[in-house]
Amino acid sequence: MRMASPQAGFTIEQPSAMELWRAARGERVTYSEISWIGASTALVAHASLHFFSAAIYGLERFLVVFGPPESLAFALTDGASPIATWFLLLAFIGVWGAVIGVVLLTIVHEVTSAARRLAHR
């Protein structure tokens, strides 16, 4: 079996490393996308750490990352039903992950913009 050769005028452009985070009209990874990724990652990480920390003692120290949203959820629902606390905890953990994702993406954008400015000097 023989494959056809590519056309002579067909070229594959390789973007530079700094262009992988940006597209012509903005970011390659948008803040909306990173918010959803951050929220879902935080929810899965929080649930996994709580579940596995019952069996693996060393995992409890990683739960400190989720301390602020947990404290806020428990403080706001003090004396409320456990299901209300759980729903609010899920919401706060999701928002916490979304905010962390946006902050990290902003840092990446600033670093790549600074590197691009230095490269074009």
Beta strands, then each sheet from edge to edge (+ up, - down):
strand 1: 22-23
strand 2: 26-27
sheet 1: 1+ 2-
end
